Amino acid sequence: MEYTPPCSVKRELKSFLAHDLGAILGSHVVTKRNLARYPTGIDKIEGEPEIIVPPQTSSRSWLFDINVRYVDRNGSEKVLGLFSKEPRKEGKGEGFDGQQDKRADQAAYEADRLEHSSELGCNTPVFVHRDRGRIIMERVLGEKLLSLLYGSRSDVEAQISYLFSVAEALAHTHNVWKKNYTRFSGFLSKRSWDYSYDIARAISILTDNELSRGEKGVLSAALGKEFEVVLGAYDVGLIHGDLHPGQIFLDKVTGNVCFVDLGDLGQGPHSFDLVDVVSSPLVRLRMRDTVARVTERYDLSRDSVIDKSMFIPSLYGAEFFRSMIAASHTHSLVNNVPILRGYQTEYGAFAHLIGAFPEWYEWNALQALRRFRDLNLEIKGLADLENLLVEKLQSTQGLPLLERLNGSDHGSVRIGNGEGSGNGCGGVVVDSSLGGSLTTTLIAASQRV
C-alpha cells in the first residue's frame, strides 16, 4: 500500500478544482448553505487553490487539505479551508451494522450521511459536495479531541472541560437524530446484530487463531438475545458508529464540537458512541475517577430515552463490546506500517503510545465484562465468557491476561461508582500502582514525552 497519493490523483484533483470550484462554492456557500461564517459570500477566487497532502491515516481514502484564497463582497481577502477524500478503490457502502447501503458506492454512502446530518442541525460538517468518488467538505475548525486529551494529560480539569462539551454535543446530536429518524430511513438498511460473531472475529484478529466450535458456542450463549436487550435498554437509534477521539474536533475559542467521518453511521445502542469516547486510553491516563461525571452530563442532556434506569448496565455491556472491537482495530493499525507512519507524522511523540492500545482495550474489556456480570442481569454464560477471554488474550510478553492483573488492587479496579442504577457509570477506574501492568506503562510513557 502506498504511503502518499500517486501524482496522478493530485493532478486530477487540481484539474477538478480549476474547472468546478467556483460553481461549487457559489452553490453551497452563497445560495444553498449561506454559512454563518461567510455572511458576505465570495466575490472571486484568487489564484489556484493550494493542495496540501496531510498524513495519510485512512486505509480507504486519499486525503487532501485545500486552501482557497478569495475576496468577499466587501473586498476583504480571506482563506477558505476545504478537505477532500478520494477512495483508494471502489467499494459498496457498508454501515456500522454490517448491512449494505442502498447507494451504489462508498462515496455516495458517506456523502448522503453528511448531507442529511448537516441538514438536521447536528454537529457535523455543514458544506459537503460529492463528485463521483470524491467528497469535498468544509475543513472543520478546531483541534482533534485526541490531541487535546494528550496535551492535557496532566490537567484533569482541562480534560473534564473538553469532555463535558463533547458529552453535551453528543447528547444533542442523538436527540436530533432520534427525533428526525424518518429523514434517514430512505437509505438506511435494517440493522442485524450478531455480537458473538463480532467478538469471535475480534479474538481471531488479536490471537491470529480461529476459535473452535465449542468456543464459538460459549460466545453465542453469553452474547445472544438477552445481551442485546440490555445494550439497547437505555436507548437505541442512529449512532456515529466510530466516535473515537480522533473523529471529534473541538474549537477552544467558540466551544463548538464537530463529529466527522460518518462512513459507519447506522443504527444501534446510543451507549456505543459514548463509550467509544470515554474508553479511550488517553481519557483514562489521569482522570479515571472522574469519567463518571462526563457520562452523567451526557445522560442529563438526553431527551426521551427508553429507560434511564438502564443507563449503567447499557454502558457496562457496551464498554465490553466496543473495547474488544477497539482492541482488534488498533491491533490491525499497529500492524499496518503505512497507516502507522501517517499517525506518527500527524501526532509525533504521542504515536509511540499507540502500540500499547490493543492490550489496554483487551484489559478494559475484561474489567467491563466483570462489572457487567456482577450486575446479576440473568444473562447466562458470562462467567464462561470471562474464562475464555482470560485464556485467549495474551500480552506481548506471552503472559496470560489474568497474571498481569493479579498484582493489582482489585478493590480499586471498578467501573464508575459501582452502583447498579443511576448515572454514575464512567468506565474502568484503575489504581495507578499496578506494578508492571499496561496502565503503568502508558502513564510512564506519557510522562517521558
C-alpha positions in Angstrom: 0.0 0.0 0.0 1.4 3.4 -1.0 2.1 5.9 1.8 1.4 9.0 -0.3 -1.2 9.6 -3.0 0.0 9.0 -6.6 0.8 12.2 -8.5 -2.0 11.4 -10.9 -4.6 11.6 -8.1 -3.3 15.1 -7.1 -3.2 16.3 -10.7 -6.8 15.1 -11.3 -7.9 17.0 -8.1 -6.1 20.1 -9.3 -7.9 19.9 -12.6 -11.2 19.4 -11.0 -10.8 22.4 -8.7 -9.7 24.6 -11.6 -12.8 23.7 -13.6 -15.6 23.3 -10.9 -14.6 25.0 -7.7 -16.2 28.4 -8.5 -19.6 26.8 -9.2 -19.4 24.5 -6.1 -18.7 27.4 -3.8 -21.2 29.6 -5.5 -23.9 27.0 -4.9 -23.1 25.9 -1.4 -21.5 28.9 0.3 -23.7 31.7 -1.2 -27.0 30.2 -2.2 -27.7 26.8 -0.8 -26.0 26.9 2.6 -25.5 30.5 3.4 -22.9 29.6 6.0 -22.8 31.8 9.1 -19.0 32.1 8.8 -19.2 33.6 5.3 -22.1 36.2 5.6 -20.6 38.3 2.8 -20.3 35.5 0.3 -17.5 35.0 -2.2 -16.9 37.6 -4.9 -14.0 36.0 -6.7 -11.3 33.3 -6.1 -7.7 34.5 -6.1 -5.2 32.3 -8.0 -5.1 28.5 -7.8 -6.1 26.6 -4.7 -3.3 25.3 -2.6 -3.4 21.5 -2.3 -1.6 20.0 0.7 -1.1 16.3 1.3 -1.6 15.7 5.1 -0.5 12.5 6.9 -2.4 9.6 5.3 -4.3 7.9 8.2 -7.0 6.3 6.2 -6.7 2.9 4.6 -9.8 3.5 2.4 -9.3 7.1 1.1 -6.6 9.5 -0.1 -6.8 12.7 2.0 -6.1 16.3 0.9 -6.2 19.7 2.6 -7.2 22.6 0.3 -6.7 26.3 0.9 -8.8 28.6 -1.3 -7.9 32.3 -1.3 -10.9 34.5 -2.1 -12.2 38.1 -2.0 -15.5 38.6 -0.3 -18.2 41.1 -1.4 -16.7 43.7 1.0 -13.4 43.5 -0.8 -11.5 41.7 2.0 -9.1 38.8 1.2 -9.8 35.6 3.1 -9.0 31.9 3.1 -11.5 29.1 3.0 -10.2 25.7 4.2 -11.6 22.5 2.5 -10.9 18.8 3.0 -11.1 16.2 0.2 -11.4 12.4 0.4 -10.9 10.2 -2.6 -11.4 6.4 -2.4 -8.4 4.3 -3.0 -10.7 1.7 -4.6 -14.3 1.4 -5.3 -16.5 -0.5 -2.9 -20.0 -0.9 -1.7 -21.0 1.3 1.2 -21.4 -0.7 4.4 -22.7 0.7 7.6 -21.9 0.1 11.3 -24.5 -2.7 11.4 -22.8 -4.5 8.6 -25.7 -4.0 6.1 -25.1 -2.9 2.6 -26.4 0.6 1.8 -28.9 1.2 -1.0 -26.5 3.6 -2.6 -24.1 2.1 -5.2 -20.7 3.2 -3.8 -18.9 4.2 -0.6 -18.6 7.9 -1.6 -22.3 8.2 -2.2 -23.0 6.4 1.1 -20.8 8.8 3.2 -21.9 12.0 1.3 -25.6 11.2 1.9 -25.0 10.8 5.6 -23.1 14.1 5.8 -25.7 15.9 3.8 -28.6 14.5 5.9 -26.9 15.0 9.2 -26.0 18.6 8.5 -29.5 19.4 7.3 -30.8 18.2 10.6 -28.6 20.7 12.5 -26.3 18.0 14.0 -22.6 18.6 14.9 -21.2 17.5 11.6 -19.6 19.4 8.6 -22.1 21.8 7.0 -20.7 22.1 3.5 -20.5 18.8 1.7 -20.1 18.2 -2.1 -19.7 14.9 -3.9 -18.4 14.4 -7.4 -18.5 10.7 -8.3 -16.0 9.1 -5.8 -14.6 12.4 -4.5 -16.1 14.1 -1.4 -15.2 17.7 -0.6 -16.3 19.3 2.6 -15.6 22.4 4.7 -12.5 21.9 6.8 -13.6 21.7 10.4 -12.3 24.4 12.7 -10.6 23.4 16.0 -8.3 20.6 17.2 -8.9 16.9 17.4 -10.0 15.7 20.8 -7.2 13.1 20.6 -4.6 15.8 20.6 -6.3 17.9 23.3 -6.6 14.9 25.6 -2.9 14.0 25.2 -1.8 17.6 25.6 -3.8 18.0 28.8 -3.0 14.6 30.3 -1.6 16.3 33.4 -4.5 18.7 33.7 -7.6 16.9 34.9 -9.9 19.9 34.9 -9.0 20.7 31.3 -9.8 17.2 30.2 -13.1 17.3 32.1 -14.0 20.6 30.4 -13.3 19.2 26.9 -15.3 16.0 27.6 -18.2 17.9 29.1 -18.5 19.8 25.8 -18.3 16.6 23.8 -20.9 14.8 26.0 -23.4 17.6 25.7 -22.9 17.9 21.9 -23.3 14.1 21.5 -26.4 14.1 23.6 -27.8 16.9 21.4 -26.9 15.0 18.3 -28.5 11.8 19.5 -31.7 13.7 20.5 -31.9 15.3 17.0 -31.2 12.1 15.1 -33.8 10.2 17.1 -36.4 12.9 16.7 -35.9 13.0 12.9 -35.1 9.4 12.2 -37.6 9.2 9.4 -35.4 11.6 7.4 -32.8 8.8 7.2 -35.0 5.8 6.7 -34.8 6.1 2.9 -31.2 5.0 2.7 -30.5 3.1 6.0 -30.8 -0.6 5.9 -32.5 -2.5 8.7 -29.9 -3.4 11.3 -28.9 -7.0 12.1 -26.7 -7.8 15.1 -24.5 -10.8 15.8 -22.5 -9.8 18.8 -20.9 -13.3 19.2 -19.7 -13.2 15.6 -18.1 -9.8 16.1 -16.3 -10.8 19.3 -15.2 -14.1 17.7 -13.7 -12.1 14.8 -12.0 -9.7 17.2 -10.4 -12.5 19.2 -9.2 -14.2 16.0 -7.5 -11.0 14.9 -5.9 -10.5 18.3 -4.7 -14.1 18.6 -4.2 -14.9 14.9 -6.2 -18.1 15.5 -9.8 -19.1 14.7 -12.0 -20.1 17.6 -13.2 -23.7 17.9 -16.8 -24.6 17.5 -17.1 -25.0 21.3 -15.5 -21.6 21.9 -17.9 -20.0 19.5 -20.7 -21.7 21.4 -19.5 -20.0 24.6 -19.8 -16.6 22.8 -23.2 -17.4 21.4 -24.5 -18.5 24.8 -23.4 -15.2 26.5 -23.9 -12.7 23.7 -27.4 -13.6 22.5 -30.8 -12.0 22.7 -30.6 -11.2 26.4 -27.3 -9.3 25.9 -28.7 -7.4 23.0 -31.8 -6.4 25.0 -29.7 -4.9 27.8 -27.4 -2.9 25.4 -30.5 -1.3 23.9 -32.5 -0.9 27.1 -31.3 2.7 27.8 -31.9 3.9 24.2 -31.4 3.0 20.6 -31.3 4.9 17.3 -28.9 6.4 14.9 -25.3 6.4 16.0 -22.0 7.6 14.6 -20.5 4.1 14.9 -16.8 5.0 15.2 -16.7 8.0 17.5 -13.1 7.7 18.9 -11.4 11.0 19.9 -9.7 11.2 16.5 -13.2 11.8 14.9 -14.1 14.7 17.2 -13.0 18.3 16.6 -13.3 20.9 19.4 -12.8 24.7 18.9 -11.5 26.0 22.1 -12.3 29.6 21.2 -16.0 29.1 20.3 -16.6 25.8 22.2 -18.1 24.3 19.1 -17.8 20.5 18.8 -17.9 18.7 15.5 -18.2 14.9 14.7 -16.6 13.9 11.4 -16.3 10.8 9.2 -19.8 9.3 9.1 -18.8 6.3 7.0 -20.1 4.0 9.7 -23.3 5.8 10.6 -26.0 3.3 11.3 -28.5 2.0 13.9 -27.5 0.8 17.4 -27.4 1.4 21.1 -26.6 5.1 21.9 -24.3 4.0 24.6 -21.9 2.8 21.9 -20.9 6.3 20.8 -20.5 7.4 24.4 -18.2 4.6 25.5 -16.1 5.0 22.3 -15.2 8.4 23.6 -14.7 7.7 27.3 -13.0 4.4 26.9 -10.0 5.9 25.1 -6.7 5.2 26.9 -6.0 8.9 26.8 -9.1 9.7 28.8 -8.1 7.1 31.4 -4.5 8.2 32.0 -5.2 10.8 34.6 -8.9 11.0 35.3 -10.4 7.6 35.7 -12.2 8.6 38.9 -13.9 11.5 37.1 -15.2 9.9 33.9 -18.5 9.2 35.7 -19.1 13.0 35.7 -18.8 13.0 31.9 -21.2 10.2 31.3 -23.7 11.7 33.8 -23.5 15.0 31.8 -24.5 13.1 28.7 -27.4 11.3 30.5 -28.7 14.6 31.9 -28.7 16.1 28.4 -30.7 13.3 26.8 -34.4 13.6 25.9 -37.0 10.9 25.9 -34.8 7.8 26.3 -36.4 4.4 26.7 -35.3 3.6 30.3 -32.9 5.9 32.3 -32.6 3.2 35.0 -30.7 1.0 32.4 -28.0 3.6 31.7 -25.3 1.8 33.7 -26.0 -1.7 32.5 -26.1 -0.5 28.9 -22.7 1.2 29.4 -21.1 -1.8 31.1 -22.1 -4.1 28.2 -21.3 -1.5 25.6 -17.8 -0.9 27.1 -17.0 -4.6 27.0 -18.2 -5.0 23.4 -16.7 -1.8 22.0 -13.4 -2.3 23.8 -13.0 -5.7 22.2 -13.7 -4.2 18.8 -11.3 -1.4 19.5 -8.6 -3.9 20.6 -8.8 -5.7 17.2 -8.9 -2.4 15.3 -5.9 -0.9 17.0 -4.1 -4.3 16.6 -4.6 -4.0 12.9 -3.5 -0.4 12.9 -0.3 -1.3 14.7 0.5 -3.9 12.1 -0.3 -1.6 9.1 3.0 0.1 8.6 1.9 2.8 6.1 -1.0 3.9 8.2 1.0 3.8 11.4 3.6 6.1 9.7 0.7 8.5 9.0 -0.2 8.6 12.7 3.5 9.1 13.6 3.7 12.0 11.2 0.5 13.6 12.4 0.9 13.1 16.1 4.6 13.0 16.6 5.6 12.0 20.1 2.1 10.7 21.0 2.3 8.0 18.4 4.6 5.8 20.4 1.7 5.0 22.8 -0.5 3.5 20.0 1.5 0.2 20.2 0.1 -0.3 23.7 -3.6 0.4 22.8 -4.6 -3.1 21.8 -3.5 -4.5 25.2 -5.2 -1.6 27.0 -8.5 -2.3 25.3 -8.2 -6.1 26.0 -7.7 -5.3 29.7 -10.5 -2.7 29.7 -12.9 -5.2 28.0 -12.3 -7.8 30.6 -12.8 -5.4 33.5 -16.1 -4.1 31.9 -17.3 -7.7 31.5 -16.7 -8.4 35.2 -18.7 -5.4 36.2 -21.4 -6.3 33.8 -21.5 -9.9 35.2 -21.7 -8.6 38.7 -25.0 -6.8 38.0 -26.7 -10.2 38.0 -28.9 -9.5 35.0 -29.7 -13.2 34.5 -27.6 -13.4 31.3 -26.3 -16.9 31.2 -22.7 -17.8 30.2 -20.9 -14.6 31.3 -18.5 -16.4 33.6 -17.7 -18.9 30.9 -17.1 -15.9 28.5 -14.7 -14.3 31.0 -12.7 -17.5 31.4 -12.5 -17.8 27.6 -11.1 -14.2 27.3 -8.6 -14.8 30.1 -7.4 -17.9 28.3 -7.2 -16.4 24.8 -5.9 -12.9 25.3 -2.2 -12.9 25.7 0.2 -10.0 26.5 3.1 -9.2 24.2 5.4 -10.9 26.7 3.3 -14.1 26.4 1.8 -13.7 29.9 -1.8 -14.6 30.4 -4.0 -11.6 30.9 -5.1 -12.7 34.3 -1.5 -13.0 35.5 -0.9 -9.3 34.6 -3.9 -8.4 36.7 -3.1 -10.5 39.8 -0.8 -7.8 41.2 -3.5 -5.1 41.1 -5.6 -4.0 44.0 -9.0 -5.2 42.7 -10.7 -3.2 45.3 -9.8 -0.1 43.3 -10.4 -1.7 39.9 -14.0 -0.8 39.3 -16.4 1.0 36.9 -18.0 4.3 37.9 -19.4 4.3 41.4 -20.2 0.6 41.5 -23.9 1.1 41.9 -26.5 -0.8 39.9 -28.6 2.2 38.9 -28.3 5.9 38.5 -25.9 7.9 36.4 -22.5 7.1 37.8 -21.1 4.8 35.2 -17.8 6.0 34.0 -15.7 3.1 32.6 -12.8 1.3 34.3 -11.3 3.1 37.3 -7.7 1.9 37.7 -5.3 2.4 40.6 -2.0 3.7 39.2 0.1 1.2 41.3 -0.4 -1.8 39.0 3.2 -2.8 39.1 4.4 -3.7 35.6 0.9 -3.6 34.1 -0.1 -1.8 30.9 -1.6 1.0 32.9 1.8 1.9 34.4 3.4 1.5 31.0 1.0 4.0 29.5 1.4 6.6 32.3 5.2 6.3 32.3 5.4 6.6 28.5 3.2 9.7 28.5 5.3 11.4 31.2 8.5 10.8 29.3 7.3 12.9 26.4 
